[in-house]
Amino acid sequence: MNAYIYIEGGASGPHSKNLTIRCQQAFHRLLDRMGFKGRMPRLKACGGRNAVYEDFCRAHQGNAGYVAMWIDSEEPMADIEKAWKHLAEVTTVAAWKKPDGAADDQVLFMTTCMETWIVADRAALRAHYQQRLNENPLPHPNGLEARERHDVQDRLERATKDCQNAYAKGKRSFEILEKLDPTVLMQHLPSFGRVVRILKRKL
């Protein structure tokens, strides 16, 4: 089966090629670590979430294989299995309409954002930032998906502000993403576990 996943990440515009490539590479390496080497979906980093949605809708209408989008949930989820219901209730994407025939397992979430994944894997953070990492601002790994994304992002930035490679969205986020341990993420993040379960069925 052909499989395509459209990712929130990278950038759009004439100077975005390198960042887009870094995003796709990071997700590719993470999927390798998740056990999907040899049955990898085609990945496309689309930039912003509206571009992801538009690309997903076009692909969903014209492809018989598995088509999904991988995006931030932006808000904590009442039920991680009800993806389209959640999207309908999140203000910033309230205009998104579920395409005809689309299923909940075609929406993969980073709940509430990519930084939630990064904060969950303390060993990867320590290895990446080494002795200048200040873990005191970081939230406890348990219950992370119930935290607001701005709180998680702010705490990660404060924890790394004295590091030479202080955290920032873009290239630096992808440098950490590709080092994360899926086993650790599954331990702390139910939505990540859902992604693994879905892709094991679909790929």
Buried (B, 14 or more C-beta within 10 A) or exposed (E): EEBBBBBBBBBEEEEBEEBBEBBBBBBBBBBBBBEBEEEBBEBBBBBBBBBBBBBBBEBBEEEEEBBBBBBBBBBBBEEBEBBBEBBBEBEEBEEBEBBEEBEBBBBBBBBBBBBBBBBBBBEBBEEBBEEEBBEEBBBEBEEBBEBEBEEBBEBBBBBBEEBEBBBEEEEBBBBBBBBBBBEBBBBBBEBBBBBBEBBEEBB
